[in-house]
């Protein structure tokens, strides 16, 4: 077969591509028609301010767990540099998120003993627990797909909450920094995801069926997080 024929075969319809797989993951993880009731209440200024205190307390635990999970995934993917780079960037992002979260915690003002004595809500901690499970045994390239699918919805929620904190709740910019961090387009991370999945396809380490299953469960746990906050 000539080189020209090789290229033509590689571009045949139906051949999985990193862009196609990631786009499918985003579509599959898009919020349903019911949306997110708590975020809708926040957008309208109808949620109690206590919600943000609980969110800050729960996110401290989530960030610590996810950062450990992403470091572990990066180590597991050391032989696959594009995949390891993606998880390294996620781990660095969690460190930045923890710094940004301090502004929200300061604005909410939980006392030191409230932080120390806070009992995590099971619904809030289901998502990072599942990420930890994936970090232990799932193929890292498949985890890239699963996580990427949900980031668009999460970013949309964060953009809505950041706007509401300023316009409905009169929070200072420092208190919005955590949400601002995730509300951007995430172009650099998307590029890293594309490279990681492309590498996974080239090395036959991507199983879209499993990746989408992981993504579906992650989105269910994401919904549990917001529902638990609303309790």
Wavefront OBJ file of the C-alpha trace (Angstrom):
o trace
v 0.000 0.000 0.000
v 1.343 3.421 -0.895
v 1.837 6.218 1.610
v -1.070 8.069 -0.021
v -3.321 5.048 0.482
v -2.137 4.746 4.090
v -3.178 8.321 4.784
v -6.514 7.789 3.077
v -7.207 4.707 5.192
v -6.323 6.560 8.382
v -8.911 9.217 7.558
v -11.766 6.843 6.719
v -15.077 7.680 8.402
v -15.589 5.773 11.620
v -11.942 5.808 12.638
v -11.799 7.117 16.217
v -9.983 10.402 16.704
v -9.024 12.237 19.876
v -11.174 15.224 18.918
v -14.178 13.033 18.170
v -13.902 11.009 21.362
v -13.522 14.117 23.526
v -16.425 15.855 21.807
v -18.605 12.795 22.387
v -17.614 12.817 26.055
v -18.621 16.470 26.433
v -21.985 15.846 24.755
v -22.668 12.812 26.932
v -21.880 14.776 30.103
v -23.955 17.864 29.253
v -26.522 18.722 31.947
v -30.008 17.378 31.288
v -33.128 19.437 30.790
v -33.635 19.668 34.561
v -30.255 21.366 34.887
v -28.834 21.998 38.348
v -31.524 23.235 40.783
v -29.065 24.599 43.344
v -27.052 26.562 40.792
v -30.323 27.969 39.450
v -31.238 29.094 42.976
v -27.809 30.655 43.433
v -28.162 32.472 40.105
v -31.451 33.928 41.324
v -29.982 34.882 44.707
v -32.371 32.494 46.469
v -29.879 30.064 48.022
v -28.854 30.732 51.639
v -25.346 32.074 52.187
v -24.606 29.036 54.354
v -24.389 27.008 51.142
v -21.102 28.737 50.307
v -19.653 27.966 53.735
v -20.416 24.277 53.308
v -19.102 24.350 49.752
v -15.789 25.797 50.936
v -15.465 23.174 53.677
v -16.298 20.292 51.354
v -14.047 21.553 48.569
v -11.024 21.608 50.892
v -11.404 17.844 51.243
v -12.214 17.275 47.574
v -9.175 19.211 46.394
v -6.831 17.301 48.683
v -8.226 13.951 47.500
v -8.251 14.838 43.797
v -4.714 16.205 43.921
v -3.478 12.905 45.361
v -5.428 10.980 42.725
v -4.004 13.042 39.870
v -0.449 12.661 41.172
v -1.006 8.897 41.333
v -2.365 8.816 37.782
v 0.630 10.832 36.579
v 2.976 8.313 38.184
v 1.092 5.385 36.635
v 1.407 7.061 33.234
v 5.141 7.804 33.434
v 5.767 5.616 30.367
v 3.212 7.692 28.433
v 4.421 11.308 28.713
v 1.385 13.041 27.111
v -0.950 11.284 29.543
v 1.309 11.994 32.513
v 1.507 15.661 31.472
v -2.286 15.949 31.559
v -2.545 14.638 35.096
v 0.430 16.687 36.223
v -1.381 19.796 34.996
v -4.544 18.745 36.835
v -2.590 18.251 40.059
v -1.043 21.714 39.701
v -4.513 23.101 39.065
v -5.770 21.615 42.310
v -2.993 23.398 44.190
v -4.037 26.673 42.560
v -7.666 25.924 43.426
v -6.794 25.426 47.086
v -5.100 28.820 47.173
v -8.101 30.439 45.479
v -10.533 28.745 47.850
v -9.106 30.680 50.789
v -10.822 33.833 49.546
v -14.215 32.144 49.710
v -13.492 30.678 53.130
v -12.416 34.091 54.437
v -15.589 35.715 53.102
v -17.794 33.017 54.621
v -15.882 33.189 57.888
v -16.153 29.678 59.358
v -14.432 29.566 62.725
v -11.353 27.393 63.169
v -13.299 24.885 65.240
v -15.998 24.693 62.535
v -13.338 23.776 59.988
v -11.803 21.235 62.348
v -15.111 19.662 63.364
v -16.814 19.685 59.964
v -18.271 16.280 59.112
v -18.112 15.649 55.356
v -21.353 15.008 53.532
v -21.372 11.648 51.772
v -23.002 13.087 48.660
v -20.310 15.747 48.374
v -17.458 13.290 48.731
v -18.757 10.632 46.335
v -17.106 12.301 43.322
v -13.525 12.403 44.686
v -13.949 8.892 46.073
v -14.746 7.625 42.597
v -11.839 9.585 41.099
v -9.592 7.827 43.629
v -11.012 4.471 42.549
v -10.285 5.284 38.918
v -6.772 6.402 39.857
v -6.105 2.977 41.343
v -7.229 0.766 38.502
v -8.586 2.445 35.377
v -6.533 3.013 32.244
v -5.222 6.598 32.623
v -6.087 7.576 29.031
v -9.694 6.532 29.648
v -9.764 8.648 32.804
v -8.653 11.650 30.721
v -11.759 11.215 28.557
v -14.073 10.743 31.532
v -12.820 13.827 33.347
v -12.739 16.014 30.251
v -16.375 15.275 29.537
v -17.528 16.806 32.800
v -15.262 19.840 32.879
v -17.445 21.861 30.505
v -20.504 21.485 32.763
v -18.439 22.248 35.879
v -16.993 25.337 34.224
v -20.470 26.539 33.341
v -21.644 26.091 36.910
v -18.621 27.973 38.215
v -19.197 30.876 35.808
v -22.816 31.152 36.972
v -21.882 30.997 40.655
v -19.076 33.555 40.273
v -21.458 36.008 38.612
v -24.116 35.475 41.262
v -21.659 35.897 44.128
v -20.812 39.350 42.802
v -24.248 40.510 41.700
v -26.620 38.752 44.103
v -24.580 38.236 47.250
v -22.110 41.154 47.112
v -19.076 38.929 47.681
v -15.662 40.494 46.972
v -13.566 39.389 44.011
v -11.274 37.350 46.258
v -14.232 35.199 47.281
v -15.012 34.499 43.618
v -11.464 33.490 42.653
v -12.093 29.767 43.113
v -15.008 29.843 40.672
v -13.237 32.229 38.300
v -10.388 29.725 38.048
v -12.653 27.064 36.573
v -14.967 29.352 34.601
v -12.454 30.059 31.831
v -12.296 28.183 28.517
v -9.471 25.861 29.649
v -7.803 25.912 26.237
v -4.414 24.692 27.485
v -5.941 21.769 29.388
v -8.054 20.840 26.365
v -4.882 20.695 24.288
v -3.247 18.425 26.828
v -6.336 16.189 26.830
v -6.217 15.965 23.026
v -2.551 14.972 23.100
v -3.159 12.405 25.860
v -6.066 10.749 24.078
v -4.223 10.831 20.771
v -1.340 9.004 22.435
v -3.766 6.549 23.995
v -5.276 5.784 20.601
v -1.838 5.342 19.041
v -0.856 2.870 21.757
v -4.230 1.061 21.816
v -4.917 2.162 25.406
v -8.271 3.826 24.877
v -11.578 2.023 25.346
v -14.326 4.568 24.653
v -17.036 2.328 26.109
v -15.303 2.270 29.481
v -14.310 5.920 29.321
v -17.922 6.973 28.767
v -19.075 4.694 31.585
v -16.610 6.396 33.928
v -17.809 9.785 32.700
v -21.457 8.904 33.252
v -20.779 7.875 36.831
v -18.669 10.970 37.476
v -21.540 13.167 36.328
v -23.947 11.314 38.598
v -21.605 11.935 41.528
v -21.265 15.585 40.470
v -25.046 15.906 40.675
v -24.922 14.309 44.130
v -22.420 16.954 45.219
v -24.779 19.831 44.399
v -27.791 18.000 45.831
v -25.950 17.351 49.084
v -24.999 21.021 49.343
v -28.660 21.936 49.033
v -29.723 19.742 51.954
l 1 2 3 4 5 6 7 8 9 10 11 12 13 14 15 16 17 18 19 20 21 22 23 24 25 26 27 28 29 30 31 32 33 34 35 36 37 38 39 40 41 42 43 44 45 46 47 48 49 50 51 52 53 54 55 56 57 58 59 60 61 62 63 64 65 66 67 68 69 70 71 72 73 74 75 76 77 78 79 80 81 82 83 84 85 86 87 88 89 90 91 92 93 94 95 96 97 98 99 100 101 102 103 104 105 106 107 108 109 110 111 112 113 114 115 116 117 118 119 120 121 122 123 124 125 126 127 128 129 130 131 132 133 134 135 136 137 138 139 140 141 142 143 144 145 146 147 148 149 150 151 152 153 154 155 156 157 158 159 160 161 162 163 164 165 166 167 168 169 170 171 172 173 174 175 176 177 178 179 180 181 182 183 184 185 186 187 188 189 190 191 192 193 194 195 196 197 198 199 200 201 202 203 204 205 206 207 208 209 210 211 212 213 214 215 216 217 218 219 220 221 222 223 224 225 226 227 228 229 230 231
